[in-house]
Amino acid sequence: MNKKFRIIGTLIIGIVCIGYLSGCSLLYSNELIVNRYADALLTKNNELQFRFRINNEILDGHQLYKVKVTIHDDKLARAIGKREIIYGEEQVRNGDYIESKGNPEKYIFMDPLPLNEDLHIQELRNMIERDQAVSIEVFNNKEVLGRAYLTNFSSEL
């Protein structure tokens, strides 16, 4: 009888360990750029806004960083008028970086960018969700800390 309890206990502990190691827990994400919160929003004014969350718990202490959004699709880059957008570019020119202290979750809402060309909503959705048209990169003056493709799209229209 005692041997059966030991075997059952070992199996339960093994299942819990395997579940933990396989990443079954979505609440404890180890992603620097939390992709389920990253999206591109098409506003009512035909502007595209990039929104995402940075997981500051992964960054080292009070590390300083910048965020760069890169447009990989030529048609989308032409419509936006830029290939790269750096969050806090004005501050970066002055030598400042975004700080990673304080709240463990930092939501970043970039300024909406007006589209110079009209793109159909479904075409935008396909570019972003399926064709990996937009990537986000978190970096400092030494290295790239994290990189992810933006794969969510929403629209106010």
One Martini backbone bead per residue (centre of mass of N, CA, C, O) as a GRO file, in nm:
protein
  157
    1MET     BB    1   0.059   0.062  -0.022
    2ASN     BB    2   0.305   0.255   0.012
    3LYS     BB    3   0.408   0.213  -0.281
    4LYS     BB    4   0.164   0.342  -0.428
    5PHE     BB    5   0.194   0.630  -0.313
    6ARG     BB    6   0.476   0.678  -0.426
    7ILE     BB    7   0.406   0.647  -0.724
    8ILE     BB    8   0.183   0.862  -0.737
    9GLY     BB    9   0.354   1.097  -0.632
   10THR     BB   10   0.567   1.085  -0.856
   11LEU     BB   11   0.372   1.134  -1.092
   12ILE     BB   12   0.264   1.409  -1.002
   13ILE     BB   13   0.536   1.554  -0.992
   14GLY     BB   14   0.610   1.497  -1.287
   15ILE     BB   15   0.370   1.646  -1.419
   16VAL     BB   16   0.426   1.922  -1.297
   17CYS     BB   17   0.713   1.955  -1.411
   18ILE     BB   18   0.643   1.927  -1.711
   19GLY     BB   19   0.440   2.161  -1.721
   20TYR     BB   20   0.641   2.380  -1.635
   21LEU     BB   21   0.867   2.326  -1.858
   22SER     BB   22   0.658   2.360  -2.113
   23GLY     BB   23   0.477   2.631  -2.060
   24CYS     BB   24   0.173   2.630  -1.944
   25SER     BB   25   0.232   2.909  -1.821
   26LEU     BB   26   0.107   3.224  -1.925
   27LEU     BB   27   0.157   3.422  -1.681
   28TYR     BB   28   0.479   3.345  -1.709
   29SER     BB   29   0.644   3.537  -1.906
   30ASN     BB   30   0.965   3.543  -2.109
   31GLU     BB   31   0.894   3.787  -2.272
   32LEU     BB   32   0.980   4.098  -2.368
   33ILE     BB   33   0.769   4.088  -2.597
   34VAL     BB   34   0.430   4.085  -2.564
   35ASN     BB   35   0.245   3.957  -2.821
   36ARG     BB   36  -0.058   3.960  -2.712
   37TYR     BB   37  -0.015   4.299  -2.682
   38ALA     BB   38   0.052   4.323  -2.988
   39ASP     BB   39  -0.043   4.597  -3.213
   40ALA     BB   40  -0.237   4.718  -3.488
   41LEU     BB   41  -0.406   5.032  -3.534
   42LEU     BB   42  -0.688   5.142  -3.705
   43THR     BB   43  -0.808   5.440  -3.741
   44LYS     BB   44  -1.054   5.669  -3.826
   45ASN     BB   45  -0.806   5.858  -3.962
   46ASN     BB   46  -0.607   5.672  -4.118
   47GLU     BB   47  -0.426   5.538  -3.885
   48LEU     BB   48  -0.125   5.395  -3.748
   49GLN     BB   49  -0.096   5.202  -3.444
   50PHE     BB   50   0.150   5.106  -3.213
   51ARG     BB   51   0.113   4.831  -2.974
   52PHE     BB   52   0.285   4.748  -2.659
   53ARG     BB   53   0.465   4.519  -2.437
   54ILE     BB   54   0.700   4.546  -2.177
   55ASN     BB   55   0.910   4.322  -1.993
   56ASN     BB   56   1.090   4.443  -1.724
   57GLU     BB   57   1.178   4.182  -1.564
   58ILE     BB   58   1.400   4.102  -1.784
   59LEU     BB   59   1.541   4.337  -1.731
   60ASP     BB   60   1.815   4.495  -1.604
   61GLY     BB   61   1.704   4.673  -1.378
   62HIS     BB   62   1.812   5.004  -1.490
   63GLN     BB   63   1.781   4.974  -1.783
   64LEU     BB   64   1.840   5.104  -2.101
   65TYR     BB   65   1.611   5.177  -2.384
   66LYS     BB   66   1.495   5.098  -2.714
   67VAL     BB   67   1.240   5.133  -2.978
   68LYS     BB   68   1.190   4.945  -3.283
   69VAL     BB   69   1.013   4.990  -3.589
   70THR     BB   70   0.973   4.763  -3.864
   71ILE     BB   71   0.917   4.777  -4.214
   72HIS     BB   72   0.894   4.507  -4.457
   73ASP     BB   73   0.674   4.625  -4.633
   74ASP     BB   74   0.664   4.821  -4.908
   75LYS     BB   75   0.368   4.920  -4.913
   76LEU     BB   76   0.356   5.008  -4.614
   77ALA     BB   77   0.599   5.200  -4.618
   78ARG     BB   78   0.476   5.389  -4.831
   79ALA     BB   79   0.216   5.463  -4.667
   80ILE     BB   80   0.381   5.578  -4.417
   81GLY     BB   81   0.695   5.688  -4.501
   82LYS     BB   82   0.842   5.446  -4.343
   83ARG     BB   83   1.071   5.196  -4.216
   84GLU     BB   84   1.147   5.349  -3.939
   85ILE     BB   85   1.070   5.351  -3.579
   86ILE     BB   86   1.158   5.544  -3.291
   87TYR     BB   87   1.117   5.540  -2.967
   88GLY     BB   88   1.210   5.843  -2.857
   89GLU     BB   89   1.387   6.004  -3.068
   90GLU     BB   90   1.425   6.278  -2.930
   91GLN     BB   91   1.568   6.165  -2.677
   92VAL     BB   92   1.798   6.016  -2.827
   93ARG     BB   93   1.937   6.270  -2.941
   94ASN     BB   94   1.994   6.360  -2.628
   95GLY     BB   95   2.082   6.063  -2.485
   96ASP     BB   96   1.823   5.919  -2.416
   97TYR     BB   97   1.637   5.671  -2.248
   98ILE     BB   98   1.450   5.418  -2.162
   99GLU     BB   99   1.324   5.312  -1.863
  100SER     BB  100   1.309   4.998  -1.645
  101LYS     BB  101   1.162   5.119  -1.410
  102GLY     BB  102   0.918   5.002  -1.195
  103ASN     BB  103   0.698   4.889  -1.374
  104PRO     BB  104   0.685   4.563  -1.505
  105GLU     BB  105   0.480   4.711  -1.708
  106LYS     BB  106   0.505   4.845  -2.045
  107TYR     BB  107   0.306   5.055  -2.224
  108ILE     BB  108   0.310   5.118  -2.579
  109PHE     BB  109   0.205   5.420  -2.755
  110MET     BB  110   0.225   5.515  -3.052
  111ASP     BB  111   0.208   5.738  -3.272
  112PRO     BB  112   0.009   5.805  -3.512
  113LEU     BB  113   0.018   5.712  -3.860
  114PRO     BB  114  -0.031   5.836  -4.153
  115LEU     BB  115  -0.180   5.740  -4.448
  116ASN     BB  116  -0.090   5.805  -4.784
  117GLU     BB  117  -0.236   5.535  -4.845
  118ASP     BB  118  -0.486   5.332  -4.938
  119LEU     BB  119  -0.589   5.055  -4.739
  120HIS     BB  120  -0.721   4.771  -4.695
  121ILE     BB  121  -0.808   4.607  -4.419
  122GLN     BB  122  -0.740   4.315  -4.517
  123GLU     BB  123  -0.458   4.383  -4.620
  124LEU     BB  124  -0.343   4.472  -4.348
  125ARG     BB  125  -0.400   4.215  -4.193
  126ASN     BB  126  -0.225   4.028  -4.371
  127MET     BB  127   0.045   4.171  -4.338
  128ILE     BB  128   0.057   4.143  -4.022
  129GLU     BB  129  -0.046   3.844  -3.951
  130ARG     BB  130   0.098   3.676  -4.204
  131ASP     BB  131   0.363   3.855  -4.338
  132GLN     BB  132   0.548   4.008  -4.144
  133ALA     BB  133   0.562   4.350  -4.168
  134VAL     BB  134   0.621   4.378  -3.846
  135SER     BB  135   0.876   4.490  -3.617
  136ILE     BB  136   1.021   4.452  -3.287
  137GLU     BB  137   1.285   4.636  -3.108
  138VAL     BB  138   1.503   4.587  -2.833
  139PHE     BB  139   1.754   4.832  -2.731
  140ASN     BB  140   2.086   4.925  -2.687
  141ASN     BB  141   2.422   5.029  -2.708
  142LYS     BB  142   2.510   4.701  -2.730
  143GLU     BB  143   2.218   4.547  -2.776
  144VAL     BB  144   1.983   4.308  -2.849
  145LEU     BB  145   1.707   4.211  -2.640
  146GLY     BB  146   1.456   4.210  -2.854
  147ARG     BB  147   1.238   4.020  -3.088
  148ALA     BB  148   0.932   4.087  -3.286
  149TYR     BB  149   0.636   4.014  -3.434
  150LEU     BB  150   0.358   4.160  -3.554
  151THR     BB  151   0.023   3.972  -3.522
  152ASN     BB  152  -0.182   4.211  -3.465
  153PHE     BB  153  -0.519   4.333  -3.555
  154SER     BB  154  -0.698   4.651  -3.556
  155SER     BB  155  -1.021   4.834  -3.580
  156GLU     BB  156  -1.236   5.132  -3.588
  157LEU     BB  157  -1.409   5.061  -3.867
   0.00000   0.00000   0.00000
